[in-house]
Amino acid sequence: MQMFLEAVGIALQAIWANKLRSFLTVIGNIVAVTSIIAVVSLVQGLNASVKDAIETEFAADAFSVQRRGLTMTEDDFLKQMSNPRVTLKDADAVRGFSPAIGLVMAEAAAGAQVKYQGVSLDSVRVRGVTKEFVTLPSTTVEMGRVITPSEFENGTPVCMLGWGTSDRLFSTLDPLEKRITIGGIHFRVVGVAPKKGSIFGESQDEWALISLEAFQRIFGTRQSLELTIRPTSPELVQAAKDDTRVALRIERRLRPKQNDNFGILAADTFLQLYNNATSLIFTVLIGVVSLSLVVGGIVIMNIMLMVVSERTREIGLRKSLGARRRDIMWQILTESITLSTFGGVIGTALGFGVAWVISQLSPLPAIVETWSVVLGISMTGIVGLFFGLYPAMRAARLDPIEALRRE
């Protein structure tokens, strides 16, 4: 351990004595590690944001039934264009079909103008839902209350607002019990949801929620619905999916050989699709960036060969005083590893800085992972070890007599 610390001390003295040369030597490592840390931080942030966005739409134990499912080809998309609309009859067919199926909520959405006195908001997302909405775990209010089941069933003109919509309409005013117009129809505000922020620059707080019956009075009944389904317990998710598929096929009188004319989507479906689409891209990106580490390693090897040449007499003197081959080899290797790791530390700090700046100037978030720090620094250490091995072996093989004769 003492020998290692002494070798590191000698290496740091050599780096400090030749500051410009040392910086130019490790600049390849600095660029490589900066790129790797920045890319990994942004990728991790992007993955977390995508997961949050998907889980915002789908609870962990919930799934949805939609008119069309996921399509991978244009032919499949064209085939699904003729799928029948999802209606309340479909919701009734699924509801109570099996003990595995718990909650079944129907929802429709459309953009409409929302007004309060002189303030007008265009294309606000208006959601029309059934009474099961009040039992969802995500249903919370910051002010006021949720719409009651009886208000849902009667189509009472009351509404809940997203935090952003409420803030833009009322500013510092108390929004509760105020009357607004949605699509030209008067509604009374009974609740405001907590602030959720934005994902990829898209606000999650710009919406108004009303009963499905009231929604259909404004927008008509021909719009396809989306069904949100939760099983009676989390471990019954797959059973609930299978029973939902059977219930809908029976309701729509599909023959055994006919394909489903509806889509069943869940959070894991979108996460798997996202991971499949991006994993190869991210792997190639990291691989391309890592090539600069190889270039940096070659530069380090050339510099260390030059160092060995410059210090030939020193090496010869040490060997004549009893230094063994492994001592000389260990000294050169330690200097190479220290030099390379020094570049890794600088690159790690710069990588975090670059990721932070990008996250501040764009919707892309950045998440610093401990393993990425270990990866960046350990990779440069390995590069220093690998590319310092040949110079170290060359120094260890020097004949002390010939080395002492060298000018």
VMD Tcl script that draws the C-alpha trace (Angstrom):
set ca {
  {0.00 0.00 0.00}
  {2.85 2.36 0.87}
  {4.56 1.62 -2.45}
  {1.30 2.37 -4.26}
  {0.90 5.72 -2.49}
  {4.51 6.64 -3.21}
  {4.03 5.76 -6.88}
  {0.85 7.85 -7.04}
  {2.70 10.74 -5.40}
  {5.50 10.53 -7.99}
  {2.91 10.37 -10.78}
  {1.09 13.45 -9.47}
  {4.39 15.33 -9.22}
  {5.15 14.43 -12.83}
  {1.66 15.59 -13.91}
  {2.05 18.87 -12.02}
  {5.55 19.46 -13.39}
  {4.25 19.09 -16.96}
  {0.76 20.59 -16.62}
  {0.20 21.53 -20.27}
  {1.56 18.26 -21.61}
  {-0.53 16.30 -19.10}
  {-3.69 18.19 -20.05}
  {-3.10 17.65 -23.77}
  {-2.40 13.98 -23.05}
  {-5.71 13.33 -21.30}
  {-7.90 15.67 -23.36}
  {-9.18 12.65 -25.30}
  {-10.24 10.99 -22.05}
  {-11.83 14.21 -20.84}
  {-13.91 14.55 -24.01}
  {-14.90 10.87 -23.96}
  {-15.91 10.78 -20.29}
  {-17.69 14.14 -20.54}
  {-19.74 12.77 -23.44}
  {-20.45 9.46 -21.72}
  {-21.55 11.04 -18.42}
  {-23.68 13.66 -20.18}
  {-25.33 11.07 -22.45}
  {-25.97 8.61 -19.60}
  {-27.41 11.37 -17.36}
  {-29.73 12.61 -20.09}
  {-30.74 9.07 -21.08}
  {-31.57 8.20 -17.46}
  {-33.56 11.41 -17.13}
  {-35.37 10.70 -20.38}
  {-36.20 7.16 -19.28}
  {-37.56 8.41 -15.96}
  {-39.67 11.06 -17.71}
  {-41.09 8.56 -20.19}
  {-41.92 6.19 -17.35}
  {-43.61 8.99 -15.39}
  {-45.55 10.09 -18.47}
  {-46.77 6.55 -19.15}
  {-47.64 5.92 -15.50}
  {-49.51 9.24 -15.45}
  {-51.78 7.87 -18.16}
  {-51.87 4.30 -16.83}
  {-51.81 3.27 -13.19}
  {-49.36 0.46 -12.43}
  {-52.19 -2.09 -12.07}
  {-54.55 -0.58 -14.66}
  {-54.99 -0.97 -18.40}
  {-57.19 0.61 -21.02}
  {-59.46 -0.48 -23.85}
  {-59.34 1.74 -26.92}
  {-60.75 1.70 -30.41}
  {-57.33 0.89 -31.88}
  {-54.35 -0.90 -30.40}
  {-50.66 -0.42 -31.08}
  {-49.75 -0.90 -34.73}
  {-46.28 -1.53 -36.15}
  {-47.11 -1.38 -39.88}
  {-49.22 0.83 -42.11}
  {-51.36 -2.15 -43.16}
  {-52.28 -2.89 -39.54}
  {-53.14 0.75 -38.98}
  {-55.42 0.83 -42.04}
  {-57.15 -2.37 -40.90}
  {-57.85 -0.90 -37.46}
  {-59.33 2.27 -38.95}
  {-62.56 0.32 -39.48}
  {-62.81 -0.83 -35.84}
  {-66.17 0.04 -34.22}
  {-66.32 2.73 -31.57}
  {-65.93 1.83 -27.92}
  {-69.26 2.60 -26.24}
  {-70.97 2.42 -22.87}
  {-72.41 -0.94 -23.93}
  {-68.84 -2.27 -24.08}
  {-68.20 -0.87 -20.60}
  {-71.34 -2.58 -19.29}
  {-70.29 -5.86 -20.93}
  {-66.91 -5.80 -19.18}
  {-68.17 -4.53 -15.83}
  {-68.95 -7.48 -13.60}
  {-67.95 -10.06 -16.23}
  {-65.59 -11.81 -13.83}
  {-64.37 -11.51 -10.23}
  {-60.96 -10.37 -11.52}
  {-62.40 -7.16 -13.02}
  {-62.87 -4.37 -10.50}
  {-63.26 -0.78 -11.65}
  {-64.38 0.10 -15.21}
  {-64.35 3.82 -16.03}
  {-65.39 5.26 -19.39}
  {-63.80 8.47 -20.63}
  {-63.92 10.76 -23.65}
  {-61.83 13.83 -24.38}
  {-61.97 16.82 -26.70}
  {-60.60 20.35 -26.96}
  {-62.92 23.27 -26.20}
  {-62.90 26.93 -25.23}
  {-63.11 27.62 -21.50}
  {-64.15 31.13 -20.35}
  {-64.56 33.05 -17.13}
  {-65.76 36.62 -17.49}
  {-63.17 38.32 -19.72}
  {-60.62 35.48 -19.64}
  {-60.82 32.95 -22.47}
  {-58.66 29.83 -22.93}
  {-58.72 28.06 -26.29}
  {-58.36 24.32 -26.92}
  {-58.39 23.27 -23.28}
  {-58.54 19.48 -22.92}
  {-62.02 18.63 -21.64}
  {-62.42 15.18 -20.11}
  {-65.78 13.51 -19.70}
  {-65.71 10.57 -17.26}
  {-68.07 8.23 -15.45}
  {-68.54 8.04 -11.67}
  {-65.76 5.46 -11.20}
  {-63.33 8.37 -11.52}
  {-63.79 9.24 -7.84}
  {-62.41 5.83 -6.74}
  {-59.14 6.06 -8.71}
  {-56.02 6.34 -6.50}
  {-54.83 9.30 -8.62}
  {-58.00 11.32 -7.93}
  {-56.98 14.05 -5.49}
  {-57.90 17.70 -5.00}
  {-55.92 20.64 -3.69}
  {-58.99 22.82 -3.22}
  {-62.66 21.98 -2.91}
  {-63.94 18.46 -3.58}
  {-64.38 15.84 -6.28}
  {-67.58 15.47 -8.27}
  {-69.99 13.19 -6.41}
  {-71.36 9.93 -7.91}
  {-74.88 11.39 -8.04}
  {-73.60 14.44 -9.94}
  {-71.93 12.10 -12.42}
  {-75.09 10.06 -12.93}
  {-77.36 13.11 -13.30}
  {-74.98 15.01 -15.55}
  {-75.00 17.96 -13.13}
  {-73.11 20.93 -14.68}
  {-70.21 20.94 -12.23}
  {-66.53 20.57 -13.06}
  {-63.03 20.05 -11.69}
  {-60.08 21.98 -13.10}
  {-56.41 21.21 -13.52}
  {-54.11 23.48 -11.55}
  {-52.86 25.31 -14.65}
  {-56.32 25.95 -16.08}
  {-57.53 27.27 -12.73}
  {-54.48 29.54 -12.36}
  {-54.88 31.03 -15.84}
  {-58.61 31.58 -15.45}
  {-58.74 32.98 -11.93}
  {-55.20 34.08 -11.05}
  {-55.41 35.12 -7.37}
  {-59.20 34.69 -7.12}
  {-60.78 31.75 -5.28}
  {-62.02 29.44 -8.09}
  {-64.50 27.47 -5.98}
  {-68.19 27.96 -6.79}
  {-67.31 30.25 -9.71}
  {-69.30 29.71 -12.91}
  {-67.39 29.18 -16.12}
  {-68.40 28.16 -19.64}
  {-67.05 25.05 -21.35}
  {-67.93 24.86 -25.01}
  {-70.56 27.54 -24.40}
  {-72.28 25.66 -21.52}
  {-72.20 26.96 -17.94}
  {-70.48 24.85 -15.26}
  {-69.79 25.44 -11.58}
  {-66.23 24.80 -10.32}
  {-66.24 22.45 -7.32}
  {-62.59 21.38 -7.14}
  {-59.02 22.05 -8.33}
  {-56.42 19.28 -8.74}
  {-52.87 19.55 -7.33}
  {-50.09 20.83 -9.54}
  {-48.33 18.06 -11.50}
  {-45.93 20.08 -13.67}
  {-44.96 19.22 -17.22}
  {-43.42 16.30 -19.07}
  {-41.29 17.05 -22.16}
  {-42.57 20.62 -22.02}
  {-46.22 19.54 -22.12}
  {-48.26 20.69 -19.13}
  {-50.15 18.06 -17.14}
  {-52.30 20.74 -15.47}
  {-54.29 22.14 -18.41}
  {-57.65 20.36 -18.36}
  {-61.25 20.53 -17.22}
  {-63.16 17.46 -16.03}
  {-66.92 16.97 -16.24}
  {-69.33 14.03 -16.20}
  {-69.51 11.93 -19.36}
  {-73.23 12.70 -19.68}
  {-72.52 16.44 -19.65}
  {-69.64 15.91 -22.09}
  {-71.91 14.12 -24.55}
  {-74.45 16.92 -24.37}
  {-71.75 19.29 -25.63}
  {-69.81 17.11 -28.06}
  {-72.36 14.44 -29.03}
  {-72.41 10.69 -28.48}
  {-70.62 9.51 -31.61}
  {-67.12 9.88 -30.14}
  {-65.33 6.64 -29.24}
  {-64.68 6.13 -25.54}
  {-61.64 4.88 -23.68}
  {-62.19 2.38 -20.88}
  {-59.86 2.37 -17.87}
  {-59.96 -0.98 -16.08}
  {-58.42 -2.00 -12.77}
  {-58.44 -5.56 -11.41}
  {-59.75 -6.39 -7.97}
  {-56.13 -6.94 -6.85}
  {-52.77 -6.14 -8.51}
  {-51.81 -9.79 -9.03}
  {-54.92 -10.33 -11.16}
  {-53.92 -7.85 -13.90}
  {-53.32 -10.51 -16.55}
  {-56.49 -12.40 -15.62}
  {-58.48 -9.15 -15.85}
  {-56.99 -8.47 -19.31}
  {-57.93 -11.94 -20.53}
  {-61.47 -11.65 -19.15}
  {-61.86 -8.19 -20.69}
  {-60.87 -9.56 -24.08}
  {-63.36 -12.42 -23.77}
  {-66.16 -10.07 -22.63}
  {-65.63 -7.70 -25.56}
  {-65.39 -10.49 -28.12}
  {-68.69 -11.89 -26.82}
  {-70.32 -8.44 -26.84}
  {-69.15 -7.80 -30.41}
  {-70.01 -11.33 -31.59}
  {-66.56 -12.08 -32.97}
  {-65.95 -15.57 -34.28}
  {-62.97 -17.56 -32.95}
  {-60.82 -16.94 -36.05}
  {-61.56 -13.22 -36.23}
  {-59.02 -10.75 -34.87}
  {-59.87 -8.39 -32.02}
  {-61.48 -5.17 -33.28}
  {-60.30 -3.20 -30.25}
  {-57.01 -2.53 -28.46}
  {-55.97 -3.37 -24.89}
  {-53.09 -1.19 -23.76}
  {-51.15 -1.03 -20.49}
  {-48.15 0.84 -19.11}
  {-45.80 -2.11 -19.64}
  {-46.85 -2.25 -23.33}
  {-45.61 1.28 -23.96}
  {-42.52 0.87 -21.78}
  {-41.49 -2.25 -23.67}
  {-42.09 -0.52 -27.00}
  {-40.02 2.48 -25.88}
  {-37.18 0.29 -24.57}
  {-37.07 -1.73 -27.79}
  {-37.00 1.42 -29.91}
  {-34.27 3.22 -27.94}
  {-31.99 0.55 -26.46}
  {-30.10 -0.03 -29.72}
  {-29.80 3.72 -30.36}
  {-28.40 4.37 -26.89}
  {-25.99 1.41 -27.13}
  {-24.61 2.61 -30.47}
  {-24.35 6.17 -29.13}
  {-22.35 5.07 -26.08}
  {-20.20 2.83 -28.29}
  {-19.34 5.66 -30.69}
  {-18.50 7.98 -27.80}
  {-16.33 5.27 -26.21}
  {-14.15 5.16 -29.33}
  {-12.59 8.44 -28.24}
  {-11.38 6.61 -25.12}
  {-9.36 4.34 -27.39}
  {-7.90 7.39 -29.13}
  {-7.12 8.90 -25.73}
  {-5.46 5.64 -24.69}
  {-3.24 5.65 -27.78}
  {-2.17 9.21 -26.98}
  {-1.36 8.19 -23.40}
  {0.71 5.24 -24.66}
  {2.73 7.51 -26.98}
  {3.34 10.02 -24.19}
  {4.38 7.29 -21.76}
  {6.82 5.93 -24.35}
  {8.27 9.42 -24.58}
  {8.43 9.60 -20.76}
  {10.30 6.31 -20.66}
  {12.74 7.65 -23.24}
  {13.23 10.89 -21.28}
  {13.79 9.07 -17.99}
  {16.05 6.31 -19.28}
  {18.98 7.39 -17.09}
  {16.67 7.65 -14.04}
  {15.37 4.13 -14.69}
  {18.91 2.84 -15.15}
  {20.00 4.47 -11.90}
  {17.08 2.96 -9.99}
  {17.81 -0.50 -11.40}
  {21.50 -0.18 -10.51}
  {20.47 0.67 -6.95}
  {18.40 -2.51 -6.66}
  {15.01 -1.71 -8.19}
  {13.42 -4.82 -9.64}
  {11.69 -5.08 -12.98}
  {8.29 -5.16 -11.34}
  {9.14 -1.98 -9.38}
  {9.94 -0.08 -12.60}
  {6.91 -1.55 -14.32}
  {4.65 -0.64 -11.40}
  {5.96 2.95 -11.38}
  {5.22 3.52 -15.08}
  {1.83 1.78 -14.87}
  {0.82 3.84 -11.84}
  {1.75 7.04 -13.63}
  {-0.23 5.99 -16.70}
  {-3.29 5.00 -14.64}
  {-3.10 8.17 -12.53}
  {-2.80 10.34 -15.62}
  {-5.73 8.62 -17.33}
  {-7.92 8.64 -14.20}
  {-7.13 12.33 -13.69}
  {-8.74 12.95 -17.09}
  {-11.70 10.78 -16.08}
  {-12.34 12.85 -12.94}
  {-12.28 16.10 -14.92}
  {-14.49 14.57 -17.61}
  {-16.99 13.35 -15.01}
  {-17.35 16.84 -13.53}
  {-17.68 18.41 -16.99}
  {-20.21 15.74 -18.02}
  {-22.47 16.59 -15.10}
  {-22.12 20.27 -15.96}
  {-23.06 19.70 -19.61}
  {-26.07 17.55 -18.65}
  {-27.23 20.18 -16.14}
  {-26.96 22.99 -18.70}
  {-28.90 20.97 -21.30}
  {-31.61 20.15 -18.73}
  {-31.94 23.85 -17.89}
  {-32.15 24.97 -21.53}
  {-34.42 22.19 -22.83}
  {-37.29 19.93 -21.69}
  {-34.82 17.03 -21.34}
  {-34.21 16.23 -17.66}
  {-30.91 14.91 -16.32}
  {-30.48 12.31 -13.58}
  {-27.05 11.62 -12.09}
  {-26.57 7.92 -11.39}
  {-23.81 6.68 -9.06}
  {-22.99 3.83 -11.40}
  {-22.29 6.30 -14.24}
  {-19.63 8.03 -12.09}
  {-18.04 4.67 -11.29}
  {-18.26 3.70 -14.97}
  {-16.63 6.89 -16.24}
  {-13.71 6.85 -13.81}
  {-13.13 3.08 -13.90}
  {-13.11 3.07 -17.72}
  {-10.34 5.66 -17.78}
  {-8.41 3.66 -15.17}
  {-8.68 0.55 -17.35}
  {-7.58 2.56 -20.41}
  {-4.55 3.83 -18.50}
  {-3.70 0.29 -17.38}
  {-4.09 -1.25 -20.86}
  {-2.28 1.40 -22.86}
  {0.39 1.92 -20.20}
  {1.31 -1.75 -20.16}
  {3.60 -1.67 -23.22}
  {5.60 1.41 -22.09}
  {5.92 -0.13 -18.62}
  {7.21 -3.44 -20.02}
  {9.63 -1.58 -22.24}
  {10.95 0.42 -19.28}
  {11.26 -2.75 -17.17}
  {13.37 -4.46 -19.88}
  {15.94 -1.64 -20.08}
  {19.51 -2.74 -19.39}
  {20.80 -0.59 -16.48}
  {24.31 -0.25 -17.95}
  {23.02 0.86 -21.35}
  {20.50 3.15 -19.64}
  {23.20 4.89 -17.59}
  {25.23 5.51 -20.76}
  {22.26 7.26 -22.40}
  {22.56 11.06 -22.55}
}
mol new
graphics top color blue
foreach p $ca { graphics top sphere $p radius 0.5 }
foreach p [lrange $ca 0 end-1] q [lrange $ca 1 end] { graphics top cylinder $p $q radius 0.2 }
display resetview
